[in-house]
Every structure is written in structure tokens, then in C-alpha cells.
């Protein structure tokens, strides 16, 4: 995750288009495609985003100061109704829109997968990117500021741009968990080993 950018280098339109074309190729339950993306390329739009989504304190912290240099922000919004409507369609076999059928909110999961495709495409394009959230108490102001219709939820935001020098996150000192620590073979707690090893 890149958290500081070269603000004077905009992301070319054709690259922005590729980021979004890849995002909409993400899998979605029932091919519901319950996502929307608001692209903020203009400085005034990005300033409005930061004004409504973060504290208006006198001096932002290093993390926020770096993110604010991104020349491109993509708001990733989920649409629960698209899933409830899709699964109430005759070919899905449910006759209602009962949310209890969804113990995992796939509208958010699928939107997150679309955001991941934006991140991966940014790397392929030689850019840096970071996925981050909007505080829940700021959701309503964010949706209002950008004219987002009712029923959409901010799953996260992807900042994109050409990376600038930055300090490494102190969290990285924790180290990455190994495959042996997180992958289980057939049953939880049984260490996974590759065939032939």
C-alpha cells in the first residue's frame, strides 16, 4: 500500500479507464454487479472528499498528509438492493428480499474484490495505490457531498498515483504470517504441506 504520491503527476485518462474496466470484471454473486465507483480527479473534488471524510484538525498526521497527495481517488460503493433484487428474481428461486439469507454481505465483499482489481491494475501500470476506509460517522456527509443515491454504502476508497518517497509503515515490523501459520490441510490445525514436499 502506497501512502504518498507525486501530486503534480496526474494518472492518464487511459490508465484510469483500465483501472475501472478491470474493476467491473470482479466476480459478483448472481452476477449482481452491485457496485458503483465515483472517480475524483479534480482538485476541488478531492478537497471536498477530504473535507467531508476526515477531521478538519489544523494538521493531519503523516499518513493522512501522504494520502492527500494522491491525484486520483476512487470511491467504491456497494449496492445491497442489487443483490436482494437479483436473488428475488425467478431464476434464483427466492421469492423475497430477506437479508437473513445473506449471513455474509456479498455486496460489500464483491465491491472489495473490485477494489482489489483496481489495486492490482495500478501496480501493473507502474503506479502506487492504497485501499482505506471512511469513518462510519462520515458516511452520510460523504454520500450527500457527491450526490450518491440512497442505498449505497462506502466500502472503501482507493488512492492512486505515482509513488513518492515515504517511510515504511511501522506495522511491517510485525512480519508477514507464513503459509504454515494460516493454511490448514483438510482440517483446521493440520499444517498444510505441498504435494511431494
C-alpha positions in Angstrom: 0.0 0.0 0.0 1.5 3.3 -1.1 0.6 6.3 1.1 2.4 9.2 -0.6 2.3 10.3 -4.2 3.7 12.8 -6.6 0.7 15.2 -6.7 1.9 17.0 -9.9 1.7 13.8 -11.9 -1.9 13.0 -12.8 -2.9 9.5 -13.7 -3.5 9.4 -17.5 -7.2 9.0 -18.6 -6.5 5.8 -20.4 -5.0 4.3 -17.3 -8.0 5.4 -15.2 -10.2 3.7 -17.8 -8.2 0.5 -17.5 -8.4 0.6 -13.7 -12.2 0.8 -13.9 -12.6 -1.7 -16.7 -10.7 -4.2 -14.6 -12.8 -3.4 -11.5 -16.0 -4.3 -13.3 -14.6 -7.7 -14.2 -14.6 -8.7 -10.5 -16.8 -11.7 -9.6 -20.2 -10.9 -8.1 -22.8 -13.2 -6.6 -25.5 -13.9 -9.2 -23.7 -11.5 -11.5 -25.5 -8.8 -9.5 -22.6 -6.3 -10.0 -23.8 -4.3 -7.1 -21.1 -1.7 -7.1 -20.6 1.9 -8.2 -17.4 4.0 -8.4 -17.1 7.7 -8.0 -13.8 8.9 -9.6 -12.3 12.1 -8.1 -9.7 13.5 -10.5 -10.2 17.3 -10.0 -8.5 19.0 -7.1 -11.8 20.6 -5.9 -13.5 17.1 -5.8 -10.6 15.6 -3.8 -10.6 18.6 -1.4 -14.3 18.1 -0.9 -13.7 14.4 -0.2 -11.1 15.2 2.4 -13.2 17.9 4.0 -16.2 15.6 4.5 -14.4 12.4 5.3 -11.8 13.4 7.8 -11.3 15.6 10.8 -10.8 19.3 10.0 -8.0 19.5 12.5 -5.2 22.0 12.0 -2.6 19.5 11.0 -3.2 16.0 9.6 -1.0 13.1 10.7 1.8 11.8 8.3 -0.5 9.0 7.0 -3.3 11.4 6.1 -0.9 14.1 4.8 0.6 11.5 2.4 -2.8 10.2 1.2 -3.9 13.7 0.5 -1.2 14.0 -2.2 -3.0 11.3 -4.4 -4.1 12.8 -7.7 -6.8 10.2 -8.1 -9.3 8.9 -5.6 -11.9 6.2 -6.4 -14.8 5.8 -4.0 -16.0 2.2 -4.0 -19.7 1.9 -3.2 -21.8 -1.2 -2.7 -25.5 -1.6 -3.6 -27.2 -4.1 -1.3 -30.5 -3.7 -3.2 -28.9 -5.0 -6.4 -28.3 -8.3 -4.6 -31.6 -8.5 -2.9 -33.5 -7.8 -6.1 -31.3 -10.2 -8.2 -31.9 -13.1 -5.8 -35.7 -12.4 -5.7 -35.7 -12.9 -9.5 -37.4 -16.1 -10.8 -34.2 -17.8 -11.9 -32.7 -17.6 -8.4 -35.7 -19.3 -6.6 -36.1 -16.9 -3.7 -39.4 -15.0 -3.7 -38.4 -12.4 -1.2 -35.6 -10.0 -0.4 -34.9 -11.3 3.1 -31.5 -10.1 4.2 -31.3 -13.1 6.6 -30.4 -15.2 3.6 -27.1 -13.3 3.5 -25.0 -14.0 6.6 -22.1 -12.5 4.7 -22.9 -9.2 2.9 -21.7 -10.2 -0.6 -22.5 -6.6 -1.9 -19.5 -5.4 0.3 -17.3 -8.5 -0.4 -17.8 -8.2 -4.2 -17.1 -4.4 -4.1 -14.0 -5.1 -2.1 -12.9 -7.6 -4.8 -13.5 -4.9 -7.5 -11.3 -2.6 -5.4 -8.6 -5.2 -5.3 -8.6 -5.4 -9.1 -8.0 -1.6 -9.1 -5.1 -2.1 -6.8 -3.5 -4.8 -8.9 -4.0 -2.9 -12.1 -2.4 0.1 -10.6 0.7 -2.0 -9.8 0.7 -3.4 -13.3 0.6 0.2 -14.6 3.7 1.3 -12.5 1.5 3.2 -10.1 1.1 3.1 -6.3 -2.3 2.7 -4.6 -3.8 2.3 -1.2 -7.2 1.0 -0.1 -8.6 2.7 3.0 -11.9 3.3 4.7 -14.1 6.2 5.6 -15.1 6.6 9.2 -18.7 5.4 9.7 -19.8 8.8 11.2 -18.7 10.5 7.9 -20.6 8.2 5.5 -23.7 10.3 5.3 -21.8 13.5 4.7 -19.7 11.8 2.0 -22.7 10.4 0.2 -24.5 13.7 0.3 -21.5 15.7 -0.9 -21.2 13.5 -4.0 -24.9 13.0 -4.8 -24.8 9.3 -4.1 -28.3 7.8 -4.1 -29.8 6.2 -1.0 -28.9 2.5 -0.6 -25.2 2.8 -1.4 -22.6 2.2 1.2 -18.9 3.3 1.1 -16.9 0.1 1.3 -13.6 2.0 0.9 -11.6 4.4 -1.2 -8.6 3.6 -3.5 -6.0 6.4 -3.7 -3.9 6.1 -6.9 -0.8 8.0 -8.2 2.9 7.8 -8.9 4.6 6.9 -5.7 6.7 9.5 -3.8 9.4 8.7 -1.3 7.8 7.7 2.0 8.7 6.0 5.3 7.8 2.4 5.6 4.9 1.5 7.8 6.0 0.6 11.3 3.3 -2.2 11.2 5.6 -4.1 8.7 7.9 -4.9 11.6 5.2 -7.5 12.7 6.2 -9.6 9.7 4.0 -11.4 7.2 2.4 -14.6 8.6 3.7 -17.6 6.8 1.7 -20.1 4.7 2.4 -22.7 7.5 0.7 -20.4 10.0 -2.5 -19.7 8.0 -3.2 -22.6 5.7 -4.7 -25.8 7.1 -4.7 -29.2 5.3 -8.1 -30.8 5.4 -8.9 -29.8 9.0 -8.2 -26.7 10.9 -4.9 -27.1 12.9 -3.4 -29.6 10.5 -0.4 -27.9 8.8 -0.6 -27.7 5.1 2.3 -29.1 3.1 2.7 -29.0 -0.7 2.4 -32.3 -2.5 5.8 -34.0 -2.9 7.5 -32.0 -0.2 
